Amino acid sequence: MTRDAPGPLVRDLRDALALIADEPGAYLESDHPVDPKAELAGVYRHVGAGGTVARPTRRGPAMMFTDVAGYPGARVLVGLLADRRRAARLLGATPDTVAHRLVDALEAPVPPVVVDDAPAQEVVHLASDPGFDIRALLPAPTNTPTDAAPYFCMGLLLASDPETRRSDVTIHRIAVQGRDELSIFFSPGRHIDVFRAKAEAAGRPLPVTINMGLDPAVVVGACFEAPATPLGFDELQVAGGLRGEPVELVRATTVDEHAIARAEIVIEGELLPGVRVAEDQHTGTGHAMPEFPGYAGPAHPAVPVMRVTAVTTRERPILQTLVGPGEEHTSLAGIPTEASVLQAVERSMPGFVTQVHAHTAGGGKLLLVMQVRKRGPRDDGMARHAALVAFATFRELKNVIVVDDDVDVFDTDDVLWAMTTRMQGSTDIVVIPGVAGHVLDPSQQPAYDAGIPAPGVTSKTLYDATAPWALRDEFARASFADVDPRPWAPGLAFPYLDDAVAGAAP
């Protein structure tokens, strides 16, 4: 498969913003005053959140707010990856090749390196100083009026296994609870929670850093999960593979851990053993924040606590956030999901699966559209086997739709057309009950279905929307002349066309 040549080197968030600054419709900066409490997210919901955000919404530009109420000089960025085309460009790819590019990075990882000096430590705020208060220092937003607390939504935790000293990075929802106190929600099975549990069993705190405002390759690479990146695999190697050079780390100033050297903001501290708080301990809302399925997740009654020891930043740092259930989450979680599945199916059945799309309706996790190329009657069964490989590869998948190679997996109308005309519910829908899923899907609970034994258990569904091989001629699409339309419509954009003439004029 043809790969894209590497684009301009992006080492940090500022490089990424410079890359898209001149692209029409990619970046918007506002100096109109905005309140980080619900208003900022409320604005971006209309400007460009997309995804499963309540309508009206749309996919739009990345947006920088430069006048944040209560935080003179602060800058907050939202939506950098809230469009697949923009996310792909920032990763040196195109929308239909970006997952393949991540597969290449997985197979040629580049480990991080440690440097002595770092932009992330240009300014240092110590929690031991009498006037320190993280609530006044960083404008953590709330997405809705019922959020449990202000949240850092794009905080990349970096920690090390207390036994092996192997490091890992993951993104979690991080609530601001006090002047030097954060709470962190860990979904079951996340690797840093394994490290935390080991340290807690030994009665020791776990040193961690929270890194914000990063190169997109770092945050996308960090969203890989097992089995693509098993316990002990440092996902920063994926970012190194994407960029062709290592991610730079620096020793933290107050804890025995590393930080990402070119981050905009780093929070240093320790996860405390045996300490738990309710996420909404100060608000009592019962809700945490909007999560990727499009619903407000419940506030957890007992989450681990991080004691902050320092905050280090660049000069004029940029706090990066996201609107929880929007298109940005789909880019973060979905593109690594696609890469994981592509890698697994290629190893299992080379050349059979040609494209996959972790659809935004599932937040990049719950719904996958898979394109296959049938070559004979046996491939009717192979199409379903490919879906089973996807389920086995990515535990959180709930639904997989399989389509033929004449269907565009990125076009929902095309996928629904295939499901409508190439699928019979009585024979082409396969349900697998009682399988592990994702706790943030509210239908995966005993109250919804008495047959579900515990939250996060689900029925997984395979929708085979491929034409039977024996009837393939009856399912041939109407064929049109392959014409380049640009001479007739010079004012319209056709981003899917190559620069070369696509066909002869009539």
MIFI-30669 format. One record per atom (N, C-alpha, C, O): x, z, y; residue in one letter. Coordinates in steps of 0.02 Angstrom, whole numbers, plus 50000, padded with zeros to 5 digits. Last residue first. Layout:
<dolums>
XZYA...
</dolums>
This chain:
<dolums>
491744892250742P491294887350712P491324880850751P490984876050734P493484897050732A492854896650769A492404891350737A492654886450709A494274905250594A494184899350635A493514899550670A493024901950642A494834922450610G494564916750573G494464910850621G494564911550681G495534931850682A495274933850617A495004928050577A494954928450516A497044930150764V496374927450757V496124928850687V496464927250637V497924945750786A497894938850765A497164936550759A496714940650749A497654959050809D497804954850866D497764947350848D497594943250890D496234964050708D496944963250720D497044959050783D496574955850807D494814974450738L495104967950729L495864968150743L496094971950785L494294986550770Y494464985550700Y494794978750688Y495024977450632Y493944986650904P494564990050884P494764988750812P495344989750795P493344977451009F493294976750936F493914980050906F494374976550884F492434978251159A493004980751120A492864979951046A492314981651023A491944965151272L491794970151221L492434972151184L492904968251178L492244954751355G492154961251386G492024966851336G492004972751355G492264942851283P492904945751305P492844952751334P493334956451338P491494935351180A491304941851208A491924945551233A492094950851206A492054923751135W491364923451158W491154929951194W490684929851235W493344927651093P493264922351144P492564921951173P492484919951231P493024937850994R493264939551061R493234933851112R493104935251171R492634936050862P492124935450914P492384936150985P492004935051033P493274926850734D493504931450786D493014930850845D492994925550877D492404925750580V492534922950647V492784928450693V492544934150691V491974921350431D492454926150459D492714923450525D493174919450527D490244919550395A490874916450414A491324921650447A491084925850485A489524930850275F489544927550339F490224924350351F490724926250320F488524934150135S489194932750160S489154928650224S488804923650228S487624947550069A487584941250106A488244940050142A488494944550176A488384955249926R488134955449994R488084948450023R488464943950004R487884956049759A488344953049807A488024952949876A487464950749883A487084960549659F487214965249714F487734962449763F488004966249804F487054951449560E486424952649594E486514957149656E486074957549698E488344952249509D488154946349547D487504947249586D487414944249639D488354964449439R488714963949502R488504957849542R488504958149604R487824969349324L487354966449373L487694964849439L487364963949490L488864974949253A488494969449222A488024965949270A487834960149259A489254985549336W489684979649328W489294973649300W489404968049322W488094992249451P488324991549382P488724985149373P488534979949401P488674997449613A488274992649574A488534992449502A489144992349492A488705014649661T489055008349645T488605003849604T488195006349564T488355027449692A488035022049729A488425015549721A488475011449767A488165041849620D488485035549602D488105029749635D487595027449609D488445057249675Y487985051649689Y488345045149674Y488795043149712Y488575072949613L488915066449613L488375061149623L487915060549583L488605089549666T488195083649653T488615077249662T488945076349713T488655106449616K489015100749644K488665094349621K488445093849563K487935121549660S487865115649618S488235109949653S488135108849712S488975136249691T488535130749710T488425125949652T488775126149602T489525151149767V489425147549704V488885142249717V488395143749751V489505158449883G490075154049871G490075150649803G490565147549784G488785173749825P488925168949879P489545164849865P490045167349838P488265173249651A488605176549707A488715171449763A488725165449750A487475166149559P487645173249546P487945176949605P487905183049608P486045156549575I486725157349601I486925164749594I486585169049620I484735156649538G485225154949487G485945155549510G486405155049469G484005158449652A484105164249609A484605162949553A484875167649524A484465152249800D484345150049732D484505155849686D485085157949682D484505159949916Y484275153049920Y484075150449851Y483565146949844Y485015172049877A484375172049913A484085165049919A483475164249925A486275168749822P485715170349777P485035170349812P484535168749781P487025154549904Q486915161749899Q486305163049855Q485855158749851Q487315142149983Q487675144549923Q487625152149918Q488125155649926Q486775138950102S486355137750042S486685140249979S486365140549927S487745141250199P487225146250189P486755144950130P486385149450110P489415139850176D488815135750168D488235140550153D488225143650100D490435148950170L490135147750235L489565142750234L489255141550286L490965149550042V490525154950063V490175153550130V489675156750145V491005135749935H491245138649998H490735143550025H490145141950031H491195135849763G491125131649822G491415134849883G492005136649884G491195135249585A491445138349646A491405133449704A491575127549696A489655131149502V490365129849514V490565133149581V490165133649627V488305129749451G488695135749441G489445134949450G489835137649411G488005112649391P487815119149420P488345124449410P488785123849367P488115096849434I488525101549396I488395108549425I488645110049479I487195082049423V487245088749452V487635093249405V487505093549345V487155065349466V487405070049416V487505076849450V487865077349500V486215051349486I486375057749517I486555062649462I486155063949417I485795040049420D486425039649457D486595045949495D487075045949534D484545040849359T485125039249317T485795040049353T486305040749321T483565044349451S483475046449381S484105045449339S484195048849289S483895038349573G483965045649565G483935047949493G484245052849475G484885024349581Q484245026849556Q484325034349542Q484765036349503Q485715013749693M485685020249661M484965021849641M484505020749680M485855003749784R486275003449724R486245010049685R486715011549647R485085005449898T484984999349859T485384999049794T485274994549753T485395018049952T484705015849949T484605010049901T484095009749866T486765019049949M486375024049913M485655021849904M485335023549854M487075008350033A487275008149963A486875013149922A486675011649866A486535013350153W486285007050124W486455006550050W486045004650009W487355024250173L486655025550157L486315019150129L485875019650087L488545017250202V488515021650144V487785022950123V487615022750064V488185010650319D488385006750261D488335010950197D488115008550145D487955021550404D487415016750390D487565012750326D487125011650285D489235027350410T488695030850376T488105026150360T487795026850307T490755021350386D490135019250419D489545022250381D489375019950326D491835024050309F491825027250375F491185025450414F491095027950470F491765016150198V491655023350189V491605027050255V491355032650257V490985001350182D491435004850228D491295012350224D490755014650245D490944992050034V490584996950077V491105000750118V491605003150091V491564984949940D491284981049995D490894985550044D490564983050089D491964993249838D492454991749889D492204986949943D492584985049987D490585005149810D491024999549793D491484997849851D491405000449906D490565023349811V490325016849831V490815011449809V491395012949793V490025039749781V490485034449760V490175027749777V489595026449760V489985055149856I489635048749852I490145043349835I490645042549870I489945072049817V490365066049819V489925059949810V489535059549762V489745088549878N489435082149861N489955076549866N490345076349913N490685099149890K490015100349863K489685093949839K489385093849785K492345105349892L491895099649893L491225101449860L491215104849808L493185116049869E492635117049916E492165111149922E491635111749953E494205111949781R493685116449758R493085116749804R492525117749780R494885097549747F494705101349807F494095105549792F493535103049791F495075093149615T495645093549662T495485098149720T495905102149741T493865092649552A494385096949523A494965098049572A495295103249570A493205083149631F492945090049627F493485094849601F493545100449625F494035072049603A493985074649671A493735081849671A494005086149705A493775070249468V494455071949489V494445074849559V494815079649574V492435066649479L492605072849445L493315075049462L493445081049469L492575054149540A492235059549576A492395066349545A492485071249581A493185047249435A493545048249498A493235053849539A493595057849570A492155046849342H492735050949327H493145052249391H493405057749400H491325037549402R491105044549398R491685049249383R491715054849407R492135026349386A491905028249453A491685035549453A491845039349500A492285025149250M492865027349289M492655029549359M492955034149388M491075019749209G491225026749194G491815029449234G491835035449250G491265007149261D490655010749278D490755018249265D490545022449304D492405002249200D492475005549265D491835008649291D491855012549338D492064995249090R492295002149080R492325005949146R492285012049147R491804982349139P491244986849122P491454994149112P491064998649126P492994979549278G492694978149214G492164983249197G492064988049234G493434983349400R493724977149372R493404975149306R493534969749281R493014991249555K492894990149484K493184983349462K493174978449499K493665001449665R493694994249650R493614993249575R494084994349537R492855013649772V493215011649711V493185004149702V492735000749729V492785026349892Q492735019149879Q493165017249819Q493745019049814Q491885040749926M492455038049889M492325030649874M491795028949847M491545053650035V491345046950015V491955043549986V492495043450017V491165070850026L491675065650021L491355059050001L490935058849955L490795086250097L490535079650080L491095074450081L491445073850131L491425098150136L490875098450087L490645091650061L490335091350009L492475096150231K492585099950170K492045098850116K492215098650057K492165090350350G492815088650321G492945092050255G493475091150225G490875093950379G491405097450414G492095095950386G492565099750396G489945085850323G490175091550283G490745095250315G491085099150282G489845076250418A489245080050402A489405086050358A489025090950358A491075069650418T490965074950467T490335079050454T490295084750476T491805066850256H491315065350309H491195071350354H491205077150333H493205061150206A492905067750208A492435067850268A492655068750325A493385046450122H493225049150188H492885055950179H492355056450150H494525035250040V494075040950039V493955043250111V494375042150155V494955020249950Q494875023950013Q494415029950002Q493975029649959Q495165015749820T495495012249875T495445015949942T495865014849985T495465019649657V495145022249718V495525019349778V496125020449785V496345012249574F495625011849565F495245014149628F494765010949649F497735013649578G497435007749607G496685007449605G496395002649632G497865024449437P498195020649490P497805014449512P497585010449471P497205037949402M496965031149390M497235026449443M496875024749490M497975049449430S497545049249372S497345042149352S497315040549293S498665046949546R499045049049488R498635048449424R498905047049370R497585043949627E498095038849615E498525040549555E498725036149517E496915056049631V496615050449595V497115044849582V497065041349532V497845063949705A497645065849638A497355059949599A497525058949541A497975057349829Q498565058549788Q498365059949715Q498685057449669Q496635057749874L496975051349861L497585052149816L497695048249771L496455071649889V496075067949838V496405061349822V496465059449764V497375074349992S497425077949928S497065074149873S497325073449817S496885066050094A497555064950067A497635068249999A497915065349953A495625071950119E495675064950097E496345063650063E496385060550010E496035084550163T495625083950103T495675076950075T495765075950015T496745081050282P497105083650224P496705083550159P496985082550106P495555076450351I496095071850336I496545074650281I496725070750236I494725088250362G494535082550322G495095077850304G495125075450248G495255098050446A495155099550375A495065093350333A495285093050276A495455091050569L495935096050544L495865097150469L496365097050433L494345082650582S495015079850581S495515084750550S495935082750510S493325092350581T493345087150529T494025083950525T494275082650470T493615099450696H493705102850631H493725097750575H494105098550527H493255089750789E493945091750784E494085095350718E494605094350687E491885088650785E492275083450753E493005085450745E493345082950700E491295105950770G491345099250797G491795094650758G492055096450705G491035119550748P490775114650700P490855107450722P490525103050694P491915125850859G491925127050787G491655121650741G492035119350698G492855118150970V492155120050962V492025119950887V492025114650855V494505125250997L494045120050973L493335122850973L493225128850976L495995126851100T495435129451062T495035123651034T495205117851045T497545131551170Q497155126351136Q496605129651095Q496725134451059Q498225135551320L497865138451264L497435133051233L496995130251266L499755131751384I499105128851371I498805132351310I499095132251256I500775140251508P500575138451440P499875135551437P499455136751480P501825140951613R501165137851620R500885135651553R500785129651542R503195142051503E502975142251573E502315138251578E502265132751550E502695147951340R503045143351384R502835144851456R502345148451467R502675165151281T502365158851300T502885154251332T503435156351350T502265179251178T502765175151211T502455168251226T502035165951188T501735195351159V501495188551169V502045184851205V502285187051258V501885208751039A502125204851096A501735198251100A501455195951050A501155215950947T501765219050974T502045215251033T502415218051074T499545219550888V499965215050927V500565218850954V500495224450980V498955222350731R499195225850790R499695221450826R500215219750798R497585216050649M498275214650670M498425218550733M498055218150782M496535220350514V496715221250584V497445219550594V497875221350554V495275213050404P495935216050419P496085215850494P495815211750532P493515217550412V494055212550411V494715215850429V494725220950465V491985220850375A492625224250365A493185219050357A493305216550302A490825213450398P490825220650414P491495224050408P491585229550434P490815198050487H491015201650427H491065209150443H491325210950496H489445189650552A490005194150567A490175198150505A489745201350475A489045173650483P488895180750492P489525184750509P490065183350483P489225158650581G489395162750523G489235170050535G489275172350592G488065147750637A488445153650659A488585157950598A488125160750567A488275131050572Y487905137250579Y488365142750605Y488975142350597Y489035120250540G488555119450594G488135125650608G487695125650650G490075121250450P489455118150426P488915117250480P488405114050469P491115127650528F491115120350519F490465117550490F490315111750505F490335140250635E490805137950584E490675130550569E490195127650593E490205149950781P489985143950745P490525141450698P491105140550717P490525167350738M490585161650783M490325155550747M490225155850686M489705179550690A490415178950706A490505173650759A490545175150819A488285190050719H488585183450710H489325183750725H489555187550767H487915202750754G487785200650685G488065193850669G488095191950610G488155208650876T487735202650874T487535200650803T487035197150793T488895219950917G488325220750872G487885214650866G487285215350851G490005221651000T489425217851024T488805218750982T488245218351007T491065228150942H490935229551013H490305226151039H490075227651095H491095223750809Q491075230950822Q490905232550895Q490635237950909Q491025211750738D490605212650798D490565220050818D490035222250842D491885213650630E492035208450680E491645209550745E491915208450799E492345230150589A491815225150591A491985220050646A492195221950700A493975233050518V493475233950570V492925228850561V493025223750528V495215241750423R494695236650428R494235238250486R494125244150503R496755245450350V496345245950411V495865240150413V496055234350406V497655244150245G497095248750238G496645249450298G496195253550297G499045239450344P498775240850277P498195245750280P498235250950313P498935227450474L498995234450456L498695235850387L498145233550372L499965214550517L499325216050485L499385222950454L499835224250414L500835214050672E500825216050601E500095216850578E499675219550614E501515201750789G501215208050769G501245209350695G501615206050659G501435189850923E501805193250870E501455199750852E501145202950895E500845174650972I500665181750969I501035184750910I500955182550853I501365161551074V501475165051010V501255172351019V501465175751066V501025145951147I500895153151147I501035155951078I500845152851028I501525133151125E501365135251193E501315142751199E501525145751248E502915130151015A502225132151028A502135133751102A502615135551136A504185127050975R503905123151030R503155124451040R502805120351070R504475135750869A504885135950929A504575132250988A504695134151045A503465146550787I503585139450796I503885138550866I503575140450916I504305161250723A503775158050762A503955150650769A504535148650759A504645172750588H504795167050631H504175164950670H503605166550653H504935190650578E504605184450557E504805178950606E505105180250658E504935205250609D505375201650564D505025195550536D504845195250477D504545206750786V504395207750715V504865203450673V505155198650698V504935203450916T504785210450901T504625211850828T504565217650809T505245189950930T505615194750972T505505201950951T505925206250965T505555178850791A505105182450837A505505187850873A506025190150849A506685165350780R506535172250762R506065175350814R506165174450874R505965149150768V506395153850803V506215160850780V505635162150763V505925132150704L505695139050706L506195143250746L506765141350756L505465115150709E505935120350730E505595127150733E505045127850760E505195103650579V504895108150629V505395113650645V505715116350600V506325089750551P506045096350536P505705099650595P505885098650652P505735072750546E506225077650568E505915084550561E505305085250563E504695064650515G505365062450496G505905066850522G506495064950521G503385067850536R503795066150595R504475063450576R504805060250617R502915070350406L502555065750450L503005063350507L502995057450524L503835079850360G503795073350328G503445068250370G503645062350372G503525090450447G504195087450448G504205080650416G504535076050440G502235092850402A502335090550471A503025087450478A503105082250511A502575097350275V502165091350282V502245088450352V502325082450361V503255109050298Q503635103450270Q503245096850276Q503535091550281Q502305117950333L502695115150387L503135109350363L503345105250403L501815123050214E501505116950240E501865114150302E501725108450321E502755128650086D502695129450158D502435122950188D502785117850187D502195134949937F502375128749971F502245129650045F501685131250065F501695146749889G502415146149893G502655139749925G503255139049939G500315139949809L500615146049836L501365145449833L501655143949780L500265121749831P500145128049796P500475133949831P500875133049878P499555109049896T500085113549920T499975120349889T499605124449917T498615103549808A499095099149842A499685103149868A500255100949864A497665111949752P498315111549719P498825107049754P499395106749733P497855121949901A498015120849831A497485116149801A496905116449822A497765113050060E497645118650016E497855116949945E498005111149930E498165108750229F498175107350157F498065113750118F498255119150140F498285112750359C497615113050330C497595110650258C497055110350228C499535110350409A499385117150389A498715117750354A498585122850321A499465097150452G499825098650391G499665105650364G499665106750304G498765099350572V498455095550518V498795097050452V498465098150401V499715106850644V499065109850629V498705106050573V498365109050532V500825097950647V500895104750621V500215107550601V500145110250546V500365086450708A500605086050639A500655092950607A500555093650547A500095090550841P499545089450794P499755088950721P499375090750676P501085103750904D501095096850882D500515095750833D500455099650786D500075116850980L500585114150935L500545106650929L500045103550946L499425130151022G499655124751064G500235121151031G500815122051049G500015145050940M499475141050970M499765135951018M500285137051050M500295156150810N500585150850850N500035146250875N499625143950836N500595172250768I500045167550779I500285162450830I500465164250886I501595180050643T501535177150710T500935172550711T500775169250661T501795195650556V501505188950564V501615186550635V501705190550681V502205207850434P502365204650498P502085197450499P502135193750450P501145219050360L501415212250351L501565209250419L501105208250458L501475236350318P501165231050360P501495224350344P502065224050319P501345243950155R501745241550212R501345236550253R500925232950226R500885248050031G500815252550087G501185250550150G501335254650192G500865239149931A501485242949937A501455247849996A501945251450009A499655233249955A499735236949892A500365241349893A500385246549860A499975226650074E499525232350076E499585236550013E499565242750016E500775216350026A501065221350071A500635227650073A500895233250073A499815209549948K500425212149917K500735217649961K500935222849936K498875206150046A498675210649992A499285213549957A499285219449938A499625197150124R499375203350153R499205208450100R499365214350106R499815186650032F500395190350058F500175197150086F500495202250073F498485182950020V498845185249960V499455189249982V499595194549954V498255178650148D497895184550126D498205187250062D498195193350050D499005167250148I499265172950186I498885179250169I499155184750176I498195159050064H498855161350042H499115167250082H499405171850053H496495162250020R496985159450066R497665162950056R497695168850041R495535167949936G496045163749906G496565160949954G497025157649931G494135168450045P494435170349981P494965165249958P494855159249960P494605168150220S494195165750165S494535167350099S495145167750096S494895181150328F495215177050277F494695174750227F494365178850195F494865185150496F494445183850437F494805179050391F495005173650411F495605197550591I495705190950560I495275190450498I495325194650453I495665205350751S495425205350682S495465198250655S495365193450693S496855213250858L496495207350837L496225208550767L496515212250728L497415223250991E497105223150924E496705216650914E496285214850955E497775227651115D498315225351070D498055224750998D498435225550950D496545229451177R497125227551218R497705224851175R498065220451197R495375222251057G495615227351104G496245224951139G496445219151132G494935211050986Q494565217350979Q494775222651030Q494385227251044Q494715194350962V495055199051006V494635205451007V494055205351028V494805186350804A494395189450856A494805194450896A495205198250868A495105171750728I495465177650752I495075180450811I495025177150863I494995161950586R494655164150647R494915171050665R494935175650623R496515152950540H495965157550527H495595159050592H495845157650647H497665142450460I497255143650520I496655147850501I496325146450451I499315145650393T498605144050386T498255145650452T498495149550493T500885144350312V500505144150375V499785142350359V499645137950318V502215153550233D501635149250231D501305149450299D501415153950339D503795156850149S503335157050205S502745152250196S502785147650156S504545167950034R504315161150049R503765161550102R503325165850099R504875180549994R505065178650062R504925171350077R505155168750127R504425186549879T504855180749872T505165178449938T505655174849938T503735198149927E504145198349867E504645192649864E505225193749848E503005195450040P503455201150043P503905201649981P504405205349983P502895179250102D502755183350043D503245189150041D503855188050041D502645178050278S503065177050219S502845181750163S502635187350176S501735168350402A501945174650370A502335172950307A502355167150285A500835162450534L501435161350496L501655168050469L501755172750506L499295155650586L499655161350562L500265159150522L500225154550482L498775147350722L499115146050659L499525152150639L500035153650670L497285146550805G497865150750795G498155149650725G497815150850675G496155141150863M496685136650840M497345140450832M497875138050849M495315150750910C495065146350857C495585141550830C495475138250780C495185166550957F495695161450955F495525156950895F495585159050838F493675172751031Y494055170550972Y494625165750991Y494545161551035Y492735186951087P493145180951103P493575179251042P493815183651007P491435191050967A491975192951013A492285186451039A492105181051015A490325186050904A490495193150894A490995195650945A490985201450965A489235175650999D489855176650962D490015184150958D489865187951004D488115172551072T488045177651020T488675178450978T488645181650925T488375162251162P488245168951190P488195174251136P488225180251153P489785153251089T489075154051103T488965161051132T489395165351127T491185153551093N490845147051088N490105147551106N489825142851134N492285161951199T491745162551151T491375155851151T491265152951204T494105160251216P493405158751231P492915161651180P493115163651125P495425169251286A495095167451223A494355166151235A494015170551263A496485168251395P495765167051401P495445164751335P495225159051329P497645181551399L497475175051370L496725174051371L496355178551351L497695193751473L498255189151474L498065182151452L498285177251482L496655201951453A496745199551521A497285194251525A497325190551574A496785204551319R496135202051343R496195199251413R495815194751431R498015210351304I497945203351283I497285200351308I497245194251316I498825219751410D498145219251383D498025211851367D497945207751412D500045230651477F499885225151431F499165225551409F498915230851390F500515240551560G499985236251585G499775230751538G499355226551556G501555247051488P500925250551504P500355245951526P499775247251511P502295238351351D502255239351423D501575242351441D501065240451412D502155235551218S502355242451235S502335243751310S502355249551332S501945222251209A501355226551204A501515233751221A501065237651237A502795211551321L502845216551268L502225221051269L502015223451321L502945195051350H502525200751369H502535205651311H502295204051257H504035182551406V503905187551354V503495193351384V503685196151435V504335165451422V504035171351453V503855176251397V503565174251347V504985157051332E505195156951403E504935162951440E505265165451486E504745155151199Q504955161851220Q505225161851292Q505625166051311Q504485142051170A503945146851159A504115153851183A503675158051187A505695135251184P505235135251241P504685140451233P504435143051283P507075144151113A506435140851104A506025140851168A506005145951203A508625145551024D508245145951086D507615141951079D507595136851044D509075143950891D509215150150928D508775151050990D508585156651007D508115138350748V508525137250807V508595143750845V508235148550833V507875133550581V507865139050630V508355137450687V508925135450675V506825120750511V507485123550526V507405129050579V506915129050616V505735115750373P505885117650442P506585120350449P506915122050399P505915101650257P505865108850273P506015110350346P506395106650377P504935088150229V505545089850265V505505097150285V505085098850327V504275078850087P504255084350136P504945085650167P505465084450135P503655066950026A504325067050055A504375072550107A504495071150166A502365068749987E502845066749935E503555066349961E504025065349921E501715071850104L501705076650049L502245075149998L502545079749970L501905059850172A502235065950196A502255071350143A502745074950136A501075051250097D501795049950102D502175056150123D502715057650096D499855057450128V500095057350058V500855056150057V501215059450021V499775054350263L499875061350243L500095061850170L500485066350153L499545040750253R500155043050285R500295050350268R500875052250259R498285040850197H498835038250157H499505040450187H499985041750150H497575045450307A497605049650246A498175047350201A498505051450170A497735034650397V498025041250412V498065045750351V498555049350343V497175022350384T497795023450348T498065030550355T498555032350323T496045021250460D495965020150389D496615021150349D496605020850288D496485024450592P495965028450559P495915027350484P495755032150448P498305023850587T497655021150608T497115025050572T497275028650524T499715033750645A499345029750596A498735026750628A498655027050689A500355044650706G500725038650693G500385034050643G500725030750604G499595055150743L499975056050681L500345049750661L500615049250606L498955050450853L499415056050863L499825057450801L500355060550806L498125041050790R498665038750834R499185044350843R499785042950843R497235049750724A497675045250685A498265042950728A498835042950704A496585055750832A496975059850785A497465055550746A498045057450736A495935044550886R496445048050925R496885052350879R497495052450887R495075041450781R495545036350804R496115039750844R496695037950836R494305053050767R494755051050713R495275046050737R495855046250716R494175065550884D494035058450872D494535056050821D495145056750831D494665077950918A493945077150908A493735069850904A493165068250920A495915083150942L495815079350880L495085077750866L494895076450809L495725089651065L496275084851057L496165080350997L496305074350999L494725099051102G494535092351079G495105087351070G494965081351066G495355108051242V494885107651186V494815100351166V494835095851209V496405119051330L496305112351303L495825112651244L495895116951201L496605128151476V496305128151409V496155120951389V495835117251426V497695137151580R497455130551559R497195131051488R497515133951444R497835148551719A497765147151647A497505140051637A497155137251678A497855151751853G498405147851826G498345145951752G498755142151726G496905166451831P497235161851878P497835158351845P498255161451813P495635170251753Y496305169151727Y496675164151773Y496735158251755Y494345170951796G494665177251778G495375176451755G495705181451740G493895155051743A493685161051779A494025167251752A493995168751692A495045142451752V494685146651704V494535153351738V494995156851758V495435127751788D495205133251830D494745137551787D494135136551785D495735117651700T496295120551737T496085126151785T496515128951819T495405111151545F495105115051599F495675118751635F496045122451604F495485095751467M495885101351492M495515104551550M495325101251598M494915087351323M494755089751391M495165095951408M495195100751370M494845071951235A495135078651242A495025080951313A495045076851359A493275062851240P493975063951255P494195071151241P493785075651237P492065062051103G492315060451169G493045062251178G493395063151129G490595060451014R491325060551010R491595058351077R491385053251105R489215070851067R489525064451052R490275065551041R490535070851055R487565078351073T488295078651076T488565071751062T488175067151047T486035086951097P486435080951105P487185082451108P487405087151141P486325093450929R486235087950975R485895090251040R485515095151038R487515105250874A486815103750889A486765098250941A487125098250992A488915099050781V488655102650839V487935100450853V487765094650845V489525092250680T488885095450664T488625099750720T488175103850710T490315079350777G490255083350716G489565086150705G489065082850719G490515081450956G490315077650897G490195082250837G490005088050845G491145084951081A491235088951021A491075085150957A491455085450909A491155079551214G491495076151159G491545079851094G491965077951052G490235083851314V490765079151331V491055075751269V491185069751271V489355093351263H489095087051289H489635081751298H489505075751289H490245103051220R489715100851174R489425094151196R489265089851155R490915106451334Y491225101651289Y490745099251235Y490835093851207Y490025115751393V490205109451427V490455104351377V490235098651376V490025125751298G489395122451315G489505115951352G489135111151342G491335130051302A491105126551242A490455122851256A490335117451229A491265135751432L491755130651416L491535126651355L491545120451356L490235145551419E490155139851463E490635134151445E490425128351443E490645156051330A490105151451312A490055145151355A489855139951330A491765161751430K491225164751389K490645159851384K490205159551427K492585155551519P492735154751448P492205157651402P492195156251342P491865146551650D491895153051618D492065152051544D491725148251510D492665135951767V492295136651704V492395143651677V492945146451679V492805125751913P492845132351882P492405132751819P491845130251818P493575109951897H492955113451915H492965120251879H493105120451819H494605102251860D494785108251899D494165111851924D494205116251967D494885093551710S494395096051759S494665102251793S494905106951762S495345078751628E495565085051657E495075087151711E494875083051752E495295069751479L494925071551540L495175078351564L495215083151525L495735056451373Y495925062851403Y495555063751469Y495515059151509Y495265044251327A495565048851279A495675055851307A495725060651269A494805033951409G494315038151375G494595043251327G494215046351290G496255024051391P495585024751421P495115029051378P495045027851318P497795031951389E497305028451346E496605029451375E496395035151383E498705039451455D498525033051485D498025029151444D497845023551462D498855050851373A498655051551444A498405045051474A497945045151515A499315051451245I498625048951254I498415048651328I497865046551343I500635055951259L500505049851220L499815047051235L499725040951237L500515067951326A500825062351361A500675055751326A500595050551358A499985075751224L499575074251282L499865068351322L499485064351348L501105076251138A500465073351115A500035071351175A499745065951176A502035082951215D502175076151194D501525072651174D501425066751190D501365095151218R501465091451281R501645084151267R501435079651304R501415099751086L500775098051116L500865093851180L500455089351192L502855091651009D502455097451030D501825094951063D501695088951068D503455080250967R503735086550943R503315092650960R503395097950931R503275064050923V502895069550954V503165076050924V503115077150864V503945048250946L504045054850917L503675060150958L503755060551019L502865034150928P503295038250970P503335045450943P502845048250920P502615030650750G502505029450821G502995033550863G503485036050836G503215022950601P503145028950643P503055027050716P503385022450741P502175010050531A502825012150557A502725018250601A502215018850635A501025012850399D501155011650469D501865013750486D502135018550457D501115004450239R501105010450280R501255008550353R501565003450367R500254996050111T500644995550173T500565001950214T500005004450222T500425000049940M500005000050000M500445000050062M500945003650065M
</dolums>
